[in-house]
């Protein structure tokens, strides 16, 4: 048996750790980047972050307590803000239309980020005001037992057993909850939800005849369009049943916590997601401009002390021990690489946003009807990068448009947005409920060829019910 050594050349692609880190930094949103920087600062003593002090009026970076843009110092800025708030308070009136946004040259987008109030927190404050103190734990349990649509998820008996109460007392607290909550919230099923709304409407105004009887006894038949059967059972005409149906359709809702309908002013209990824009697109003198928000808020740098020691190490390495030399070189190089990756992220996002601004200027200025078909691969070809780079740079990030609307980057690549907007307009203006096929015919009249199944898909994504339920 003969033994020998054979050598062969082989070409392989290996991803370096520095490239992996650069791609990770690129994929982070602004909030995630902040967290990553905070973690790196705790681990790397050579890294420093400088938070910029921004003007409270225009959002520009302050220099030595003064805003160059506004030409005011901090004291004057605070005074101007206070005067403006007093003026707004004295002249405030409730708007009937969405307020018009004043087009400042610059502003701080973070001023538009609000805090979230849970539906349960609002209900808890209202319900605690009308029930005895000893019933507060039971009231809290009932509130937390509501699902996203406002229905009570658990039977009264099981809630009473769990809380050591009686079914009668639990029922009484539930009635108080139904009184302070939006009308229909706290119901145990659809029929009770609709009946609570009928009770409210009867107190507030006129309810057509047979509405209560239909909701109480013939809800399933109404959903199956058995109007003739309902009319015979109620000894009335099909026209009266049809009138009651239209009233139910227009004034009652199966989702009481998500619809203003008959209830007092309310909002959706679904979790509102408040996002900070990563990119700001503004308009100055008719021209669009792009700014990456990260550059406005902070700056990374190598610690001056480490920079001075690193300089001394280059001049006189013998004055440091081996451990000291290794420590300084490791953290200085780590800091430079981290800062380079963050700066590269900003440049890449700025390049992508600028290209999107040029390619989708009509969409940015005039809305979704002017959105052009665009893929990430097409954008990558325009700026000369790989498609995966565009995907990483845009995933999970948001853009604020000149109209102050914040949208995800993905909207620039969703050509169906314009079609969805047309479908929504058609349904909004319909005199009677149109089927998906009829909507498709209306789209073809406008030069948009979409299959019926595609219309149904887009309608469902818009959260619009089918024609039989509208």
TAUR-V435784 format. One record per pair of residues at least 12 apart in sequence whose ideal C-beta (glycine too) atoms are under 10 Angstrom apart, sorted by sequence separation. I is the first residue (numbers start at 1). J is the second residue. If there is no record, write none. Layout:
<<I:J> <I:J>>
This chain:
<<24:36> <25:37> <37:49> <53:65> <55:67> <57:69> <58:70> <62:74> <65:77> <124:136> <127:139> <128:140> <142:154> <155:167> <156:168> <158:170> <159:171> <174:186> <184:196> <218:230> <221:233> <227:239> <229:241> <230:242> <250:262> <257:269> <258:270> <279:291> <280:292> <313:325> <360:372> <375:387> <376:388> <378:390> <396:408> <397:409> <398:410> <399:411> <426:438> <427:439> <430:442> <440:452> <443:455> <54:67> <55:68> <57:70> <126:139> <127:140> <141:154> <145:158> <156:169> <157:170> <160:173> <173:186> <174:187> <183:196> <184:197> <198:211> <199:212> <214:227> <217:230> <227:240> <228:241> <255:268> <256:269> <257:270> <279:292> <280:293> <359:372> <376:389> <377:390> <395:408> <396:409> <397:410> <398:411> <399:412> <423:436> <426:439> <429:442> <439:452> <440:453> <442:455> <53:67> <55:69> <56:70> <58:72> <142:156> <145:159> <156:170> <159:173> <174:188> <178:192> <182:196> <183:197> <184:198> <198:212> <227:241> <230:244> <255:269> <277:291> <278:292> <279:293> <360:374> <376:390> <377:391> <379:393> <394:408> <395:409> <396:410> <436:450> <437:451> <438:452> <440:454> <441:455> <34:49> <55:70> <57:72> <62:77> <124:139> <127:142> <128:143> <155:170> <156:171> <159:174> <178:193> <181:196> <182:197> <183:198> <184:199> <218:233> <226:241> <227:242> <230:245> <277:292> <278:293> <279:294> <309:324> <313:328> <359:374> <375:390> <376:391> <379:394> <394:409> <395:410> <427:442> <436:451> <437:452> <440:455> <443:458> <56:72> <123:139> <124:140> <127:143> <183:199> <184:200> <195:211> <198:214> <214:230> <217:233> <218:234> <277:293> <278:294> <280:296> <312:328> <313:329> <393:409> <394:410> <423:439> <426:442> <436:452> <439:455> <440:456> <55:72> <123:140> <126:143> <142:159> <145:162> <156:173> <179:196> <183:200> <194:211> <195:212> <198:215> <213:230> <217:234> <227:244> <276:293> <376:393> <422:439> <423:440> <425:442> <426:443> <435:452> <436:453> <438:455> <439:456> <56:74> <141:159> <156:174> <178:196> <182:200> <183:201> <194:212> <197:215> <198:216> <227:245> <309:327> <310:328> <356:374> <376:394> <391:409> <394:412> <436:454> <437:455> <55:74> <57:76> <58:77> <123:142> <124:143> <141:160> <214:233> <222:241> <309:328> <310:329> <313:332> <355:374> <359:378> <360:379> <376:395> <390:409> <394:413> <423:442> <436:455> <437:456> <439:458> <57:77> <120:140> <123:143> <124:144> <194:214> <195:215> <210:230> <213:233> <214:234> <221:241> <225:245> <359:379> <422:442> <423:443> <426:446> <435:455> <436:456> <439:459> <53:74> <56:77> <57:78> <122:143> <123:144> <138:159> <141:162> <142:163> <178:199> <183:204> <194:215> <195:216> <210:231> <213:234> <276:297> <306:327> <310:331> <422:443> <434:455> <435:456> <436:457> <55:77> <56:78> <121:143> <138:160> <141:163> <152:174> <178:200> <193:215> <194:216> <222:244> <306:328> <310:332> <391:413> <436:458> <57:80> <120:143> <123:146> <140:163> <192:215> <213:236> <218:241> <222:245> <309:332> <310:333> <355:378> <356:379> <359:382> <390:413> <436:459> <56:80> <57:81> <119:143> <120:144> <138:162> <139:163> <141:165> <191:215> <195:219> <210:234> <352:376> <355:379> <358:382> <419:443> <422:446> <436:460> <56:81> <118:143> <138:163> <152:177> <190:215> <191:216> <194:219> <209:234> <306:331> <307:332> <310:335> <355:380> <423:448> <55:81> <120:146> <137:163> <138:164> <152:178> <191:217> <210:236> <214:240> <218:244> <222:248> <306:332> <310:336> <356:382> <422:448> <57:84> <119:146> <123:150> <137:164> <138:165> <209:236> <214:241> <222:249> <352:379> <355:382> <356:383> <419:446> <423:450> <135:163> <137:165> <142:170> <150:178> <191:219> <303:331> <307:335> <352:380> <355:383> <422:450> <439:467> <119:148> <141:170> <145:174> <190:219> <191:220> <215:244> <219:248> <302:331> <303:332> <306:335> <354:383> <419:448> <426:455> <438:467> <135:165> <189:219> <210:240> <214:244> <302:332> <352:382> <418:448> <436:466> <437:467> <119:150> <134:165> <138:169> <142:173> <146:177> <150:181> <209:240> <210:241> <213:244> <214:245> <351:382> <352:383> <419:450> <423:454> <435:466> <436:467> <138:170> <141:173> <142:174> <150:182> <156:188> <208:240> <211:243> <212:244> <303:335> <351:383> <423:455> <427:459> <433:465> <435:467> <150:183> <151:184> <152:185> <155:188> <190:223> <210:243> <211:244> <214:247> <215:248> <302:335> <351:384> <352:385> <376:409> <379:412> <433:466> <434:467> <435:468> <135:169> <138:172> <139:173> <142:176> <143:177> <150:184> <151:185> <152:186> <154:188> <209:243> <210:244> <211:245> <214:248> <301:335> <302:336> <351:385> <356:390> <367:401> <376:410> <379:413> <416:450> <424:458> <433:467> <134:169> <135:170> <138:173> <139:174> <142:177> <146:181> <149:184> <150:185> <151:186> <152:187> <153:188> <208:243> <209:244> <210:245> <300:335> <348:383> <355:390> <364:399> <378:413> <419:454> <420:455> <423:458> <424:459> <427:462> <432:467> <433:468> <69:105> <70:106> <138:174> <142:178> <149:185> <150:186> <151:187> <152:188> <208:244> <211:247> <302:338> <365:401> <367:403> <376:412> <377:413> <419:455> <422:458> <423:459> <428:464> <433:469> <434:470> <69:106> <135:172> <136:173> <139:176> <150:187> <151:188> <152:189> <207:244> <208:245> <210:247> <211:248> <215:252> <302:339> <348:385> <352:389> <364:401> <365:402> <366:403> <376:413> <420:457> <421:458> <427:464> <430:467> <433:470> <135:173> <139:177> <143:181> <149:187> <151:189> <208:246> <300:338> <301:339> <351:389> <352:390> <356:394> <363:401> <364:402> <365:403> <367:405> <374:412> <375:413> <416:454> <420:458> <423:461> <424:462> <427:465> <432:470> <67:106> <146:185> <151:190> <208:247> <300:339> <351:390> <364:403> <368:407> <374:413> <419:458> <420:459> <423:462> <424:463> <146:186> <152:192> <207:247> <208:248> <211:251> <299:339> <300:340> <353:393> <371:411> <372:412> <373:413> <374:414> <375:415> <424:464> <427:467> <430:470> <131:172> <132:173> <135:176> <139:180> <145:186> <146:187> <149:190> <151:192> <206:247> <207:248> <211:252> <348:389> <352:393> <353:394> <364:405> <371:412> <373:414> <374:415> <416:457> <417:458> <420:461> <421:462> <423:464> <131:173> <143:185> <151:193> <300:342> <348:390> <351:393> <352:394> <357:399> <371:413> <373:415> <416:458> <420:462> <130:173> <143:186> <150:193> <208:251> <299:342> <300:343> <350:393> <356:399> <364:407> <368:411> <371:414> <372:415> <373:416> <427:470> <142:186> <149:193> <207:251> <298:342> <348:392> <349:393> <353:397> <357:401> <363:407> <371:415> <420:464> <59:104> <60:105> <131:176> <348:393> <349:394> <352:397> <371:416> <373:418> <416:461> <58:104> <59:105> <60:106> <127:173> <130:176> <131:177> <201:247> <205:251> <353:399> <368:414> <371:417> <372:418> <57:104> <58:105> <59:106> <60:107> <129:176> <130:177> <345:392> <368:415> <371:418> <58:106> <59:107> <60:108> <294:342> <295:343> <345:393> <349:397> <363:411> <364:412> <368:416> <369:417> <370:418> <371:419> <57:106> <58:107> <59:108> <127:176> <130:179> <131:180> <198:247> <294:343> <363:412> <368:417> <369:418> <57:107> <58:108> <59:109> <126:176> <127:177> <130:180> <198:248> <201:251> <349:399> <367:417> <368:418> <369:419> <371:421> <55:106> <57:108> <59:110> <126:177> <129:180> <197:248> <200:251> <201:252> <294:345> <295:346> <360:411> <367:418> <368:419> <54:106> <55:107> <56:108> <59:111> <127:179> <128:180> <200:252> <294:346> <360:412> <368:420> <369:421> <55:108> <126:179> <127:180> <198:251> <292:345> <293:346> <356:409> <359:412> <360:413> <368:421> <369:422> <54:108> <123:177> <126:180> <127:181> <194:248> <197:251> <198:252> <292:346> <363:417> <367:421> <368:422> <56:111> <125:180> <126:181> <197:252> <292:347> <294:349> <295:350> <357:412> <363:418> <54:110> <196:252> <197:253> <292:348> <293:349> <294:350> <353:409> <356:412> <368:424> <369:425> <54:111> <123:180> <195:252> <197:254> <292:349> <352:409> <355:412> <356:413> <122:180> <123:181> <194:252> <204:262> <292:350> <122:181> <123:182> <127:186> <193:252> <194:253> <197:256> <290:349> <291:350> <353:412> <193:253> <194:254> <196:256> <201:261> <290:350> <349:409> <352:412> <193:254> <201:262> <290:351> <292:353> <119:181> <123:185> <193:255> <194:256> <200:262> <290:352> <291:353> <119:182> <123:186> <193:256> <200:263> <290:353> <190:254> <197:261> <198:262> <200:264> <290:354> <197:262> <289:354> <290:355> <119:185> <196:262> <197:263> <288:354> <290:356> <187:254> <196:263> <278:345> <290:357> <184:252> <194:262> <278:346> <289:357> <290:358> <183:252> <184:253> <187:256> <288:357> <183:253> <184:254> <185:255> <186:256> <279:349> <288:358> <182:253> <184:255> <185:256> <186:257> <278:349> <279:350> <184:256> <185:257> <281:353> <183:256> <184:257> <279:352> <280:353> <281:354> <288:361> <182:256> <279:353> <181:256> <182:257> <184:259> <278:353> <279:354> <281:356> <181:257> <182:258> <281:357> <288:364> <182:259> <184:261> <279:356> <288:365> <178:256> <182:260> <183:261> <184:262> <185:263> <279:357> <182:261> <183:262> <184:263> <30:110> <182:262> <183:263> <281:361> <182:263> <183:264> <185:266> <283:364> <181:263> <182:264> <283:365> <181:264> <182:265> <183:266> <281:364> <180:264> <182:266> <185:269> <181:266> <182:267> <182:269> <150:253> <151:254> <149:253> <150:254> <151:255> <149:254> <150:255> <151:256> <293:398> <149:255> <150:256> <151:257> <293:399> <148:255> <149:256> <150:257> <293:400> <149:257> <150:258> <148:257> <149:258> <150:259> <290:399> <291:400> <147:257> <148:258> <149:259> <146:257> <150:263> <288:401> <289:402> <288:402> <278:393> <279:394> <150:266> <278:394> <278:396> <279:397> <281:399> <282:400> <283:401> <284:402> <150:269> <278:397> <279:398> <280:399> <281:400> <282:401> <283:402> <148:268> <149:269> <277:397> <278:398> <279:399> <280:400> <281:401> <282:402> <283:403> <148:269> <149:270> <275:396> <276:397> <277:398> <278:399> <279:400> <280:401> <281:402> <147:269> <148:270> <275:397> <276:398> <277:399> <278:400> <279:401> <280:402> <281:403> <282:404> <146:269> <148:271> <275:398> <277:400> <276:400> <277:401> <280:404> <275:400> <280:406> <277:404> <277:405> <278:406> <277:406> <276:406> <277:407> <278:408> <279:409> <275:406> <278:409> <274:406> <275:407> <275:408> <123:257> <119:257> <119:258> <122:266> <122:267> <123:269> <119:266> <122:269> <119:267> <119:268> <120:269> <117:267> <119:269> <118:269> <119:270> <119:271> <118:271> <118:272> <116:271> <117:272> <116:272> <115:272> <116:273> <114:272> <116:274> <115:274> <114:274> <113:274> <112:274> <113:275> <113:276> <112:276> <113:277> <112:277> <110:276> <109:276> <110:277> <109:277> <109:279> <109:280> <108:280> <107:280> <109:282> <106:280> <107:282> <106:282> <105:282> <104:282> <105:283> <106:284> <103:282> <105:284> <103:283> <105:285> <103:284> <109:291> <110:293> <109:293> <249:433> <106:291> <108:293> <110:296> <109:296> <110:297> <108:296> <108:297> <106:296> <258:463> <254:469> <249:469> <59:280> <249:470> <61:295> <61:296> <60:296> <61:297> <59:296> <61:299> <34:276> <54:296> <52:295> <54:297> <225:468> <31:275> <52:296> <30:275> <31:276> <33:278> <52:297> <223:468> <29:275> <30:276> <51:297> <52:298> <223:469> <29:276> <30:277> <31:278> <50:297> <51:298> <52:299> <29:277> <30:278> <49:297> <50:298> <51:299> <29:278> <30:279> <49:298> <50:299> <28:278> <49:299> <50:300> <48:299> <49:300> <50:301> <48:300> <49:301> <47:300> <48:301> <47:301> <48:302> <46:301> <47:302> <48:303> <46:302> <47:303> <48:304> <37:294> <46:303> <48:305> <45:303> <48:306> <41:300> <44:303> <46:305> <47:306> <34:294> <40:300> <45:305> <46:306> <33:294> <37:298> <45:306> <46:307> <30:292> <44:306> <30:293> <34:297> <37:300> <46:309> <30:294> <34:298> <46:310> <33:298> <28:294> <30:297> <46:327> <45:327> <46:328> <46:330> <47:331> <46:331> <47:332> <44:330> <45:331> <46:332> <44:331> <46:333> <47:334> <48:335> <43:331> <44:332> <46:334> <47:335> <112:400> <46:335> <47:336> <109:398> <44:334> <45:335> <46:336> <43:334> <44:335> <47:338> <109:400> <46:338> <47:339> <112:404> <107:400> <113:406> <40:334> <44:338> <112:406> <40:335> <109:404> <41:338> <107:404> <109:406> <40:338> <40:339> <103:402> <103:403> <37:338> <101:402> <103:404> <36:338> <40:342> <101:403> <102:404> <101:404> <101:405> <37:342> <36:342> <33:342> <33:345> <25:338> <33:346> <28:342> <22:337> <25:340> <26:341> <21:337> <22:338> <25:341> <26:342> <21:338> <24:341> <25:342> <28:345> <22:340> <23:341> <25:343> <26:344> <27:345> <18:337> <22:341> <25:344> <26:345> <30:349> <17:337> <21:341> <22:342> <25:345> <26:346> <24:345> <25:346> <18:340> <19:341> <22:344> <23:345> <26:348> <18:341> <22:345> <25:348> <26:349> <22:348> <26:388> <27:389> <26:389> <27:391> <28:392> <32:396> <23:388> <26:391> <27:392> <31:396> <32:397> <23:389> <26:392> <27:393> <29:395> <30:396> <25:392> <26:393> <27:394> <28:395> <29:396> <30:397> <24:392> <26:394> <27:395> <28:396> <29:397> <30:398> <23:392> <26:395> <27:396> <28:397> <29:398> <22:392> <23:393> <27:397>>
